[in-house]
Amino acid sequence: MKYFIGFLVLLALALAGFFISQNKGEDTLKGDVPEQQTVVSPTGVEHRIVLTKDGYTPSEISISAGDKIIFSTSPEYGKLHWPASNIHPTHSIYSEFDSKVPIEAEKTWSFVFGRVGEWRFHDHLAPFHTGVITVE
Ligand SMILES: [Cu+2]
């Protein structure tokens, strides 16, 4: 009988723990969606920004929400690249807009811009190369 009561207590604790963690999960999900987040479907439109030894070409571009930008380097650039949102080094202004890892010179990194705004960016490995992407 003692064991049976012990078992019931454990079961009750386990159930309580389960429901508490369920609730926590929901709250976290709600809190994780930034207020300025615009949920848009990808438009399928692609733009290209090339990093050259003189900087990004183009360094300013206007696109529609849901458009994709493909970041690459010119053949003479020949170095790793790392496109990222300002502000260097935390990239917190638009934290998803960040390749998070160095990209090999001949490889591209692309990102679909779902948030309307004027997004300044830079190359994380050569932060003097900067640009601005306007998403409308
Ligand atoms: Cu950076």
Backbone and ligand atoms as CSV (ligand in chain L), in Angstrom:
chain,resi,resn,atom,element,x,y,z
A,1,MET,N,N,0.836,-1.211,0.000
A,1,MET,CA,C,0.000,0.000,0.000
A,1,MET,C,C,0.871,1.261,0.000
A,2,LYS,N,N,1.938,1.234,0.836
A,2,LYS,CA,C,2.857,2.363,0.901
A,2,LYS,C,C,3.419,2.657,-0.501
A,3,TYR,N,N,3.772,1.570,-1.199
A,3,TYR,CA,C,4.360,1.731,-2.535
A,3,TYR,C,C,3.347,2.296,-3.517
A,4,PHE,N,N,2.089,1.840,-3.335
A,4,PHE,CA,C,1.042,2.300,-4.246
A,4,PHE,C,C,0.819,3.807,-4.089
A,5,ILE,N,N,0.810,4.288,-2.838
A,5,ILE,CA,C,0.632,5.729,-2.595
A,5,ILE,C,C,1.821,6.490,-3.161
A,6,GLY,N,N,3.009,5.922,-2.932
A,6,GLY,CA,C,4.216,6.534,-3.496
A,6,GLY,C,C,4.112,6.646,-5.008
A,7,PHE,N,N,3.604,5.604,-5.623
A,7,PHE,CA,C,3.444,5.594,-7.080
A,7,PHE,C,C,2.469,6.682,-7.531
A,8,LEU,N,N,1.334,6.809,-6.775
A,8,LEU,CA,C,0.330,7.835,-7.127
A,8,LEU,C,C,0.929,9.234,-7.023
A,9,VAL,N,N,1.729,9.450,-5.970
A,9,VAL,CA,C,2.347,10.769,-5.783
A,9,VAL,C,C,3.284,11.074,-6.953
A,10,LEU,N,N,4.077,10.100,-7.335
A,10,LEU,CA,C,5.006,10.294,-8.459
A,10,LEU,C,C,4.238,10.588,-9.745
A,11,LEU,N,N,3.141,9.839,-9.951
A,11,LEU,CA,C,2.331,10.021,-11.151
A,11,LEU,C,C,1.764,11.448,-11.179
A,12,ALA,N,N,1.262,11.904,-10.027
A,12,ALA,CA,C,0.691,13.250,-9.944
A,12,ALA,C,C,1.766,14.292,-10.250
A,13,LEU,N,N,2.963,14.090,-9.693
A,13,LEU,CA,C,4.061,15.036,-9.936
A,13,LEU,C,C,4.424,15.063,-11.416
A,14,ALA,N,N,4.468,13.875,-12.032
A,14,ALA,CA,C,4.838,13.793,-13.436
A,14,ALA,C,C,3.807,14.514,-14.292
A,15,LEU,N,N,2.519,14.301,-13.987
A,15,LEU,CA,C,1.452,14.959,-14.755
A,15,LEU,C,C,1.520,16.474,-14.588
A,16,ALA,N,N,1.733,16.917,-13.338
A,16,ALA,CA,C,1.821,18.358,-13.071
A,16,ALA,C,C,2.983,18.950,-13.873
A,17,GLY,N,N,4.104,18.256,-13.830
A,17,GLY,CA,C,5.283,18.720,-14.563
A,17,GLY,C,C,4.992,18.813,-16.048
A,18,PHE,N,N,4.264,17.841,-16.572
A,18,PHE,CA,C,3.938,17.825,-17.994
A,18,PHE,C,C,3.098,19.040,-18.368
A,19,PHE,N,N,2.045,19.318,-17.540
A,19,PHE,CA,C,1.164,20.441,-17.885
A,19,PHE,C,C,1.881,21.769,-17.719
A,20,ILE,N,N,2.744,21.868,-16.708
A,20,ILE,CA,C,3.483,23.125,-16.512
A,20,ILE,C,C,4.395,23.366,-17.715
A,21,SER,N,N,5.083,22.308,-18.171
A,21,SER,CA,C,6.000,22.503,-19.299
A,21,SER,C,C,5.223,22.807,-20.571
A,22,GLN,N,N,4.022,22.236,-20.719
A,22,GLN,CA,C,3.175,22.542,-21.886
A,22,GLN,C,C,2.870,24.039,-21.932
A,23,ASN,N,N,2.435,24.578,-20.762
A,23,ASN,CA,C,2.089,25.998,-20.699
A,23,ASN,C,C,3.291,26.876,-20.995
A,24,LYS,N,N,4.411,26.487,-20.431
A,24,LYS,CA,C,5.631,27.276,-20.634
A,24,LYS,C,C,5.943,27.343,-22.124
A,25,GLY,N,N,5.827,26.204,-22.785
A,25,GLY,CA,C,6.107,26.132,-24.222
A,25,GLY,C,C,5.267,27.128,-25.005
A,26,GLU,N,N,3.996,27.216,-24.658
A,26,GLU,CA,C,3.113,28.136,-25.369
A,26,GLU,C,C,3.545,29.581,-25.170
A,27,ASP,N,N,3.851,29.926,-23.909
A,27,ASP,CA,C,4.259,31.300,-23.622
A,27,ASP,C,C,5.531,31.657,-24.376
A,28,THR,N,N,6.477,30.716,-24.413
A,28,THR,CA,C,7.746,30.975,-25.083
A,28,THR,C,C,7.508,31.224,-26.567
A,29,LEU,N,N,6.635,30.407,-27.156
A,29,LEU,CA,C,6.352,30.572,-28.577
A,29,LEU,C,C,5.809,31.966,-28.863
A,30,LYS,N,N,4.850,32.393,-28.048
A,30,LYS,CA,C,4.252,33.723,-28.252
A,30,LYS,C,C,5.327,34.793,-28.130
A,31,GLY,N,N,6.173,34.650,-27.086
A,31,GLY,CA,C,7.192,35.667,-26.840
A,31,GLY,C,C,8.256,35.720,-27.920
A,32,ASP,N,N,8.421,34.622,-28.660
A,32,ASP,CA,C,9.498,34.560,-29.643
A,32,ASP,C,C,9.186,35.298,-30.942
A,33,VAL,N,N,7.938,35.603,-31.196
A,33,VAL,CA,C,7.590,36.276,-32.454
A,33,VAL,C,C,7.684,37.779,-32.240
A,34,PRO,N,N,8.697,38.416,-32.827
A,34,PRO,CA,C,8.839,39.860,-32.632
A,34,PRO,C,C,7.629,40.590,-33.204
A,35,GLU,N,N,7.271,41.703,-32.582
A,35,GLU,CA,C,6.083,42.437,-33.006
A,35,GLU,C,C,6.176,42.911,-34.447
A,36,GLN,N,N,7.391,43.288,-34.884
A,36,GLN,CA,C,7.518,43.854,-36.220
A,36,GLN,C,C,7.621,42.776,-37.294
A,37,GLN,N,N,7.555,41.503,-36.871
A,37,GLN,CA,C,7.656,40.403,-37.823
A,37,GLN,C,C,6.477,40.437,-38.794
A,38,THR,N,N,6.765,40.504,-40.074
A,38,THR,CA,C,5.724,40.449,-41.081
A,38,THR,C,C,5.751,39.052,-41.668
A,39,VAL,N,N,4.642,38.380,-41.633
A,39,VAL,CA,C,4.619,37.041,-42.201
A,39,VAL,C,C,4.222,37.168,-43.662
A,40,VAL,N,N,5.161,36.934,-44.539
A,40,VAL,CA,C,4.890,37.031,-45.972
A,40,VAL,C,C,5.322,35.743,-46.643
A,41,SER,N,N,4.660,35.414,-47.712
A,41,SER,CA,C,5.075,34.252,-48.495
A,41,SER,C,C,6.183,34.691,-49.430
A,42,PRO,N,N,7.145,33.810,-49.703
A,42,PRO,CA,C,8.184,34.153,-50.670
A,42,PRO,C,C,7.552,34.506,-52.019
A,43,THR,N,N,8.064,35.571,-52.653
A,43,THR,CA,C,7.517,36.002,-53.942
A,43,THR,C,C,8.124,35.210,-55.095
A,44,GLY,N,N,9.257,34.574,-54.849
A,44,GLY,CA,C,9.952,33.878,-55.927
A,44,GLY,C,C,10.888,34.795,-56.697
A,45,VAL,N,N,10.874,36.113,-56.360
A,45,VAL,CA,C,11.752,37.066,-57.047
A,45,VAL,C,C,13.136,37.020,-56.398
A,46,GLU,N,N,14.186,36.981,-57.223
A,46,GLU,CA,C,15.561,36.922,-56.708
A,46,GLU,C,C,16.358,38.136,-57.159
A,47,HIS,N,N,17.187,38.637,-56.266
A,47,HIS,CA,C,18.106,39.736,-56.571
A,47,HIS,C,C,19.500,39.252,-56.207
A,48,ARG,N,N,20.514,39.878,-56.804
A,48,ARG,CA,C,21.882,39.476,-56.503
A,48,ARG,C,C,22.682,40.648,-55.983
A,49,ILE,N,N,23.457,40.409,-54.934
A,49,ILE,CA,C,24.410,41.399,-54.428
A,49,ILE,C,C,25.771,40.717,-54.406
A,50,VAL,N,N,26.723,41.356,-55.080
A,50,VAL,CA,C,28.056,40.760,-55.229
A,50,VAL,C,C,29.056,41.562,-54.404
A,51,LEU,N,N,29.861,40.889,-53.614
A,51,LEU,CA,C,30.924,41.556,-52.856
A,51,LEU,C,C,32.194,41.552,-53.697
A,52,THR,N,N,32.668,42.748,-54.022
A,52,THR,CA,C,33.912,42.890,-54.777
A,52,THR,C,C,34.954,43.518,-53.856
A,53,LYS,N,N,36.185,43.675,-54.344
A,53,LYS,CA,C,37.209,44.281,-53.491
A,53,LYS,C,C,36.901,45.746,-53.190
A,54,ASP,N,N,35.998,46.352,-53.992
A,54,ASP,CA,C,35.589,47.736,-53.751
A,54,ASP,C,C,34.291,47.829,-52.934
A,55,GLY,N,N,33.745,46.693,-52.542
A,55,GLY,CA,C,32.522,46.723,-51.729
A,55,GLY,C,C,31.376,45.997,-52.409
A,56,TYR,N,N,30.189,46.177,-51.833
A,56,TYR,CA,C,29.012,45.489,-52.367
A,56,TYR,C,C,28.502,46.191,-53.627
A,57,THR,N,N,28.087,45.382,-54.619
A,57,THR,CA,C,27.477,45.890,-55.843
A,57,THR,C,C,26.159,45.167,-56.073
A,58,PRO,N,N,25.006,45.811,-56.040
A,58,PRO,CA,C,24.853,47.196,-55.585
A,58,PRO,C,C,24.959,47.277,-54.071
A,59,SER,N,N,25.254,48.469,-53.568
A,59,SER,CA,C,25.316,48.617,-52.114
A,59,SER,C,C,23.981,49.108,-51.575
A,60,GLU,N,N,23.092,49.554,-52.481
A,60,GLU,CA,C,21.746,49.948,-52.057
A,60,GLU,C,C,20.756,49.303,-53.000
A,61,ILE,N,N,19.716,48.739,-52.434
A,61,ILE,CA,C,18.730,48.051,-53.270
A,61,ILE,C,C,17.368,48.136,-52.584
A,62,SER,N,N,16.311,48.240,-53.404
A,62,SER,CA,C,14.937,48.217,-52.881
A,62,SER,C,C,14.258,46.963,-53.405
A,63,ILE,N,N,13.647,46.227,-52.511
A,63,ILE,CA,C,12.992,44.982,-52.894
A,63,ILE,C,C,11.609,44.925,-52.234
A,64,SER,N,N,10.837,43.923,-52.625
A,64,SER,CA,C,9.522,43.716,-52.003
A,64,SER,C,C,9.653,42.667,-50.910
A,65,ALA,N,N,8.832,42.776,-49.882
A,65,ALA,CA,C,8.823,41.766,-48.815
A,65,ALA,C,C,8.544,40.404,-49.435
A,66,GLY,N,N,9.360,39.435,-49.076
A,66,GLY,CA,C,9.233,38.084,-49.632
A,66,GLY,C,C,10.221,37.801,-50.749
A,67,ASP,N,N,10.925,38.849,-51.217
A,67,ASP,CA,C,11.963,38.644,-52.242
A,67,ASP,C,C,13.196,38.028,-51.604
A,68,LYS,N,N,13.957,37.339,-52.449
A,68,LYS,CA,C,15.200,36.703,-51.990
A,68,LYS,C,C,16.401,37.480,-52.521
A,69,ILE,N,N,17.417,37.611,-51.697
A,69,ILE,CA,C,18.686,38.181,-52.181
A,69,ILE,C,C,19.750,37.098,-52.079
A,70,ILE,N,N,20.487,36.933,-53.183
A,70,ILE,CA,C,21.573,35.956,-53.230
A,70,ILE,C,C,22.887,36.728,-53.111
A,71,PHE,N,N,23.641,36.429,-52.076
A,71,PHE,CA,C,24.921,37.095,-51.835
A,71,PHE,C,C,26.043,36.220,-52.375
A,72,SER,N,N,26.929,36.845,-53.163
A,72,SER,CA,C,28.078,36.114,-53.705
A,72,SER,C,C,29.285,37.044,-53.697
A,73,THR,N,N,30.433,36.520,-54.119
A,73,THR,CA,C,31.614,37.373,-54.261
A,73,THR,C,C,32.066,37.336,-55.711
A,74,SER,N,N,32.754,38.398,-56.133
A,74,SER,CA,C,33.296,38.433,-57.487
A,74,SER,C,C,34.520,37.514,-57.531
A,75,PRO,N,N,34.892,37.033,-58.730
A,75,PRO,CA,C,36.018,36.088,-58.817
A,75,PRO,C,C,37.319,36.649,-58.230
A,76,GLU,N,N,37.566,37.967,-58.383
A,76,GLU,CA,C,38.820,38.526,-57.862
A,76,GLU,C,C,38.796,38.721,-56.347
A,77,TYR,N,N,37.605,38.669,-55.738
A,77,TYR,CA,C,37.537,38.890,-54.281
A,77,TYR,C,C,38.278,37.770,-53.554
A,78,GLY,N,N,37.940,36.529,-53.883
A,78,GLY,CA,C,38.717,35.366,-53.467
A,78,GLY,C,C,38.855,35.119,-51.963
A,79,LYS,N,N,37.908,35.617,-51.177
A,79,LYS,CA,C,37.993,35.403,-49.721
A,79,LYS,C,C,36.648,34.921,-49.203
A,80,LEU,N,N,36.659,34.373,-47.986
A,80,LEU,CA,C,35.408,34.005,-47.333
A,80,LEU,C,C,34.542,35.249,-47.203
A,81,HIS,N,N,33.233,35.063,-47.223
A,81,HIS,CA,C,32.331,36.193,-46.975
A,81,HIS,C,C,31.273,35.793,-45.964
A,82,TRP,N,N,30.601,36.806,-45.401
A,82,TRP,CA,C,29.680,36.584,-44.284
A,82,TRP,C,C,28.702,37.753,-44.221
A,83,PRO,N,N,27.659,37.739,-45.046
A,83,PRO,CA,C,26.700,38.840,-45.003
A,83,PRO,C,C,25.922,38.818,-43.688
A,84,ALA,N,N,25.707,40.005,-43.116
A,84,ALA,CA,C,24.996,40.061,-41.844
A,84,ALA,C,C,24.390,41.433,-41.623
A,85,SER,N,N,23.284,41.427,-40.900
A,85,SER,CA,C,22.613,42.655,-40.495
A,85,SER,C,C,23.530,43.472,-39.589
A,86,ASN,N,N,23.360,44.782,-39.584
A,86,ASN,CA,C,24.015,45.601,-38.562
A,86,ASN,C,C,23.366,45.260,-37.225
A,87,ILE,N,N,23.884,45.548,-36.066
A,87,ILE,CA,C,25.138,46.283,-35.914
A,87,ILE,C,C,26.241,45.263,-35.680
A,88,HIS,N,N,27.383,45.443,-36.303
A,88,HIS,CA,C,28.539,44.615,-36.039
A,88,HIS,C,C,28.977,44.837,-34.587
A,89,PRO,N,N,29.317,43.805,-33.812
A,89,PRO,CA,C,29.402,42.399,-34.213
A,89,PRO,C,C,28.195,41.545,-33.818
A,90,THR,N,N,27.136,42.131,-33.239
A,90,THR,CA,C,26.065,41.289,-32.695
A,90,THR,C,C,24.976,40.969,-33.719
A,91,HIS,N,N,24.816,41.851,-34.735
A,91,HIS,CA,C,23.829,41.626,-35.805
A,91,HIS,C,C,22.406,41.568,-35.268
A,92,SER,N,N,22.136,42.339,-34.220
A,92,SER,CA,C,20.864,42.198,-33.516
A,92,SER,C,C,19.709,42.946,-34.172
A,93,ILE,N,N,19.996,43.845,-35.135
A,93,ILE,CA,C,18.904,44.624,-35.731
A,93,ILE,C,C,17.947,43.708,-36.498
A,94,TYR,N,N,18.514,42.730,-37.192
A,94,TYR,CA,C,17.681,41.756,-37.932
A,94,TYR,C,C,18.440,40.439,-37.830
A,95,SER,N,N,18.321,39.791,-36.673
A,95,SER,CA,C,19.243,38.704,-36.326
A,95,SER,C,C,19.163,37.496,-37.265
A,96,GLU,N,N,18.019,37.303,-37.957
A,96,GLU,CA,C,17.932,36.164,-38.887
A,96,GLU,C,C,18.736,36.446,-40.156
A,97,PHE,N,N,18.917,37.732,-40.460
A,97,PHE,CA,C,19.686,38.145,-41.641
A,97,PHE,C,C,21.167,38.105,-41.258
A,98,ASP,N,N,21.732,36.896,-41.317
A,98,ASP,CA,C,23.099,36.658,-40.856
A,98,ASP,C,C,23.447,35.246,-41.310
A,99,SER,N,N,24.494,35.102,-42.090
A,99,SER,CA,C,24.821,33.750,-42.571
A,99,SER,C,C,25.307,32.861,-41.421
A,100,LYS,N,N,25.660,33.470,-40.282
A,100,LYS,CA,C,26.067,32.768,-39.051
A,100,LYS,C,C,27.397,32.022,-39.148
A,101,VAL,N,N,27.816,31.693,-40.356
A,101,VAL,CA,C,29.100,31.013,-40.572
A,101,VAL,C,C,29.754,31.640,-41.799
A,102,PRO,N,N,31.093,31.541,-41.890
A,102,PRO,CA,C,31.750,32.062,-43.093
A,102,PRO,C,C,31.353,31.246,-44.326
A,103,ILE,N,N,31.146,31.941,-45.437
A,103,ILE,CA,C,30.758,31.290,-46.690
A,103,ILE,C,C,31.976,31.291,-47.618
A,104,GLU,N,N,32.266,30.155,-48.211
A,104,GLU,CA,C,33.411,30.065,-49.121
A,104,GLU,C,C,33.221,31.018,-50.296
A,105,ALA,N,N,34.344,31.535,-50.794
A,105,ALA,CA,C,34.315,32.586,-51.819
A,105,ALA,C,C,33.436,32.231,-53.015
A,106,GLU,N,N,33.500,30.984,-53.444
A,106,GLU,CA,C,32.767,30.617,-54.667
A,106,GLU,C,C,31.327,30.189,-54.374
A,107,LYS,N,N,30.959,30.207,-53.087
A,107,LYS,CA,C,29.595,29.791,-52.734
A,107,LYS,C,C,28.720,31.016,-52.448
A,108,THR,N,N,27.410,30.804,-52.564
A,108,THR,CA,C,26.484,31.906,-52.315
A,108,THR,C,C,25.724,31.634,-51.014
A,109,TRP,N,N,25.154,32.709,-50.485
A,109,TRP,CA,C,24.244,32.575,-49.346
A,109,TRP,C,C,23.034,33.423,-49.681
A,110,SER,N,N,21.843,32.871,-49.471
A,110,SER,CA,C,20.658,33.651,-49.825
A,110,SER,C,C,19.698,33.741,-48.651
A,111,PHE,N,N,18.902,34.791,-48.701
A,111,PHE,CA,C,17.989,35.081,-47.591
A,111,PHE,C,C,16.724,35.724,-48.149
A,112,VAL,N,N,15.571,35.258,-47.660
A,112,VAL,CA,C,14.281,35.848,-48.032
A,112,VAL,C,C,13.927,36.889,-46.973
A,113,PHE,N,N,13.738,38.135,-47.423
A,113,PHE,CA,C,13.465,39.240,-46.499
A,113,PHE,C,C,11.970,39.328,-46.223
A,114,GLY,N,N,11.584,38.909,-45.033
A,114,GLY,CA,C,10.166,38.901,-44.666
A,114,GLY,C,C,9.748,40.129,-43.882
A,115,ARG,N,N,10.710,40.945,-43.488
A,115,ARG,CA,C,10.391,42.113,-42.648
A,115,ARG,C,C,10.580,43.403,-43.432
A,116,VAL,N,N,9.521,44.224,-43.407
A,116,VAL,CA,C,9.571,45.530,-44.057
A,116,VAL,C,C,10.487,46.439,-43.241
A,117,GLY,N,N,11.319,47.203,-43.922
A,117,GLY,CA,C,12.193,48.134,-43.212
A,117,GLY,C,C,13.421,48.452,-44.036
A,118,GLU,N,N,14.286,49.281,-43.451
A,118,GLU,CA,C,15.531,49.659,-44.100
A,118,GLU,C,C,16.642,48.962,-43.334
A,119,TRP,N,N,17.228,47.970,-43.950
A,119,TRP,CA,C,18.157,47.095,-43.232
A,119,TRP,C,C,19.589,47.356,-43.673
A,120,ARG,N,N,20.366,47.922,-42.807
A,120,ARG,CA,C,21.790,48.122,-43.088
A,120,ARG,C,C,22.521,46.818,-42.804
A,121,PHE,N,N,23.519,46.546,-43.603
A,121,PHE,CA,C,24.250,45.298,-43.423
A,121,PHE,C,C,25.729,45.509,-43.728
A,122,HIS,N,N,26.516,44.490,-43.472
A,122,HIS,CA,C,27.958,44.562,-43.694
A,122,HIS,C,C,28.486,43.147,-43.887
A,123,ASP,N,N,29.735,43.043,-44.277
A,123,ASP,CA,C,30.392,41.743,-44.296
A,123,ASP,C,C,31.067,41.582,-42.932
A,124,HIS,N,N,30.702,40.510,-42.238
A,124,HIS,CA,C,31.181,40.337,-40.864
A,124,HIS,C,C,32.703,40.154,-40.814
A,125,LEU,N,N,33.300,39.670,-41.895
A,125,LEU,CA,C,34.755,39.438,-41.926
A,125,LEU,C,C,35.503,40.658,-42.452
A,126,ALA,N,N,34.779,41.555,-43.116
A,126,ALA,CA,C,35.363,42.796,-43.640
A,126,ALA,C,C,34.316,43.885,-43.432
A,127,PRO,N,N,34.099,44.288,-42.154
A,127,PRO,CA,C,32.940,45.134,-41.808
A,127,PRO,C,C,32.951,46.532,-42.410
A,128,PHE,N,N,34.043,46.914,-43.088
A,128,PHE,CA,C,34.047,48.207,-43.773
A,128,PHE,C,C,33.263,48.132,-45.069
A,129,HIS,N,N,32.913,46.933,-45.533
A,129,HIS,CA,C,32.029,46.784,-46.689
A,129,HIS,C,C,30.596,46.769,-46.178
A,130,THR,N,N,29.813,47.774,-46.586
A,130,THR,CA,C,28.462,47.944,-46.042
A,130,THR,C,C,27.457,48.171,-47.170
A,131,GLY,N,N,26.194,48.078,-46.813
A,131,GLY,CA,C,25.130,48.357,-47.769
A,131,GLY,C,C,23.819,48.522,-47.039
A,132,VAL,N,N,22.769,48.813,-47.822
A,132,VAL,CA,C,21.446,48.950,-47.228
A,132,VAL,C,C,20.389,48.336,-48.151
A,133,ILE,N,N,19.535,47.538,-47.546
A,133,ILE,CA,C,18.461,46.869,-48.281
A,133,ILE,C,C,17.135,47.426,-47.777
A,134,THR,N,N,16.375,48.030,-48.694
A,134,THR,CA,C,15.067,48.564,-48.324
A,134,THR,C,C,14.001,47.568,-48.741
A,135,VAL,N,N,13.242,47.094,-47.773
A,135,VAL,CA,C,12.192,46.115,-48.039
A,135,VAL,C,C,10.844,46.817,-47.893
A,136,GLU,N,N,10.073,46.813,-48.999
A,136,GLU,CA,C,8.800,47.536,-48.997
A,136,GLU,C,C,7.622,46.575,-49.108
L,1,CU,CU,CU,29.416,41.710,-38.116
